[in-house]
Amino acid sequence: MVAHSGLITVMQRAARKAAPRLRRDFGEVELLQVSRKGPADFVSMADKRAEQTLLEELRHARPDWGFLMEEAGVIEGDPAKPRWVIDPIDGTSNFLHGIPHFAISIAVEEPRGGGWRGDITQALVYQPLTDESFWAERGRGAWHNERRLRVSSRRDLADTLIATGVPYKAHGDLPRFTRILEAVSPEVAGIRRFGSAALDLAWVAAGRFDGFWEEDLQPWDIAAGILLVREAGGFVTDFRGGDRALELGQVLAANDQIHSRLHKLVGGALRN
């Protein structure tokens, strides 16, 4: 067994408490695809039920901590104590369409300088359907269940598989995304859009993807994933190469060599 802090135990216990109902709800939403009403309202309730379970479990363990949650928003706690950053279903559109690729994302954010600055110390991305637990602690590495994670060691951009997120509806800047895509696509082996930023970043940490870029993201989408990649030996920045990824909702992640090359491509695309 890999030794980890009690906080990781608390986070895993909370995620596994929410998981059985999510699995049942996912089975139901597949059936609802054929109904006239459709599954959207049902999925909204599944989101809220999962979030409530996580809230109850984590509040029981740390009653004076606050929360930043996708559905409930900010719930204030002791300002001197950390807070939980939670997405109960990252990949809601996948869930909605019966696609088995979504995750629970939980991170611990420490207060800094009288406010919240994205100082993430513990992270968990949990896939309820596969029972995969991607977790990390600052300074102690990243893990997939009991196996140590390392980012991909590829150095040649032409061999890489890069993940991204595509703007949709009122989310994101499609012309800007297109410029980046046109710069990156000819240089890599392939680009994937799987629909869950939390899992995309966990898969970068695991070396399944060699890199990832996306913007217009929320803190609960990426807080856990950012720490996973960094603790797996990778680099995570905003598009300018700075350390404001969580603050800006803008992520560029890869190993050191691939990150440098992707950064040049993205930077060049944004200057055009």
N, C-alpha and C positions, 0 to 999 in steps of 0.2 A: 504494500500500500504506500502511496505517495503521501508524505506528511504535508499538511496545509493547515492554515489557521482555522479557528472556529468560525470565522466569518464565511469562509467558503462552504463549510458544512451547513451553516444557516441558509445560504443562498441556494445550495443544491437541494436542501430539504424543501424550501419554499417552491422551487421550480417543479420538483417531483410531486408536490401536493397539488399543484395546479394542472399537471400534465394529464391525469386520467380523464378529467372532464373535457379538456381540450381534444383529446383523442376521440372521445365519444361525440363531441360537437362536430369534429371534422368528418366523422362517419355520417352524421346527420346532414351536414351541408352538401355532401355528395348526392344524397337522395333529393335534397331540395332543388337541385339544378333543374329538375323536370317540372317543378311547381310553377303556377302562374305568378304567384307573388315573388318568387325568387328568394335567394338566401341572404340578401344584404342585411336586413334587419336582424336575422338570426345571428349572423357573424358579429354584428355590433354588440349583441348581448353576450356572445362568447368572449369577446374582447374584455367587456366590463366584468364578467364573472371571473375570468382568469386574473385580471388586475386586482379585484377585490380579495381573492385568495392570497395573492402575493402580498398585498398590503397587510392583511391580517397576520400572516405568518411572520413577516419581517418586523412588523410593529411589536408583536409578542416578544421577539428576540431582542429588539433595540427600541424600547418604547419612546425614547426621547429624540430619535432621529427623524429628520424630515424626509420628504419624498419629492421627486420630479417624475411625473408619470404621463404617459401619452393621453390617457382618457381623463384622469382626475386633475391633471395639471400640478401646480405646486401645493404641497401640504407642508406648512411650516413646522419645524422642530426646534430643538435647542440650536441657536446659531453657532455655537462653539463646537458642535458635534457634526460628524459627517451626515450626508443624506444619500438615500437610494435613488438611482436613476433607472427607470423601468419601462420596458416595452413588453406588454404581455403577449402580443403576437406581432413579431416583425416579419412582414411578408403577408399582410392581411389580404391583399388581392389574390395571392396564391391560395390562401385558405378559402377565400370566397369562391374560387373556381374549382375547388377540389384538387388542387395541385399540392403534393405532399412535400413542400419546401417552405418551412417557416420555423421560427424559433422564439423562445423566451429570452430576453436580454435583461440582465441585471448588472449594475455597476455601483460601486461605492465611490462617492465624490467627497473629498476633504475640503473644508472651507479654507480660504487663503486670502490674506490681506483684507479681511472684513467683508468678503463676498465669495462668490463661486467662480472659480477660474479653470475648471476642468482638470483638477488634480485627482486623477483616478487611481485608486490603490488596489482594488479588487474587481474582478470581472468574471461574469459567467454568461455564456451563450449556450442554451440548452435546446436541443431538437427533440420534442416530445415523441415523435413517431419512430425515431431510431434510437432513442435513449443515449444520444451522443452529448457529452458534457465537455465543452471547451471552456477552460477556466485559467485564470492567471492572477498572480499577486505581484505587485511592484517589487522588483529586486529579487524575485524568487522563481521567475520563469513562467512559461505557459504550458498547458497540458491538455491532452485529449483523453478524457477518462483518466487512465493511469500512465499514459505514454507522453513523454516530453515532446513538445512541439518545436520545430525549427522551420523558418521560412525557406522557400525554395533556394537552392544554390545556383540556379541558372544565371549565366552571365551574358549570354547572347540574346538580345532582344528578339531576334528572329525565331527563337525557340520557345518564346513565352506565350502563356495563355493569360489574358488580362480580363478581369471582370469590371463591369460598370453598371450604372443605372441610367435609363433613358428617360428624359423629361416626358411628362404626360399631363394631359388636361391643363390645369392651372399651375402645375408644379414644374419649375425649371425653365431654362432658357434654351429652346431647341436650336436656334441658329448657333449659339455659342457651343452647345454640345456637339453639333455637327462639325464645326471647325476642329474641335479636339479629335473627334472620331476620324476625320479625314487625315489628320496628322499621324495618329497612332496606328490605325488599321493596316496600312501598307507595311508597317515595320515589324508586326508581330505574327505569331502563328495562328492566333484566333482571339476573338473577343466574345465574352459571354455576358448575358443579362439574365440572372436567375430570380431577381425580385426580392431579395432580402439582404440589405446592407450588413446586418449583423452576421449573417452566415457567410457573406462574401468575405468579410474581414477575418472571420474565424478560419475560413478556407485558405486565405493568404497566410495566416499564421501556421497552418498545417502543411503548407507547400502544395496544396491542390491547385490554387491559383498562384501565378507568379507576381501579380500586381492587381491594383484596384484603383479606380478613380470615380468620384461622383461628387456632386454638390447639391445644394438645396436640401440638405439632410437636417434632421432634428437631433438634439443631444441623446435622446433615448435610442435612436437608431444605431449610434456609432460609439457611445462611451465605452462599452465593454469591448467592442471589437478593436478599438485603437490600442487599448492596453494589451490585448492578446497579441497583436502584431509586434508591438515593441518588445514584449517579453519573449517573443519567439525569435528575436534578433533582427527584426525588420525596422524600416523607417516609415514614419507616418508624419506628413506635413499637410499644410494647406497648399493650394496651387502655386503660391509664390515661394514655397519652400520654408515657410515660417511655422511657428508652433501654435497657430490659432485654428487648427482643424475643427476642434469641438465647438469653439466659439462661432466660427463662420459657417459650420455645417458643410465643410468642403474638405475632401479627403483624397490624398494621393499616398498609396501604400505599396511597398515592395521591399526587396532586399536592397542593400546599399547600391550595388551596380545598376540594377534595373530601375530603382527609384531615380537615380541621377539622369538616366536616359529618358525616362518618362517625363521627368520634370522639364527637361529641355524641349521635348515635343509639345507638351501642354503649354509651356510658357510661350513658345513660338507661335502656336495656334491662337493664343489669346492676344498676342501683339498684332496679328494680322487683321 
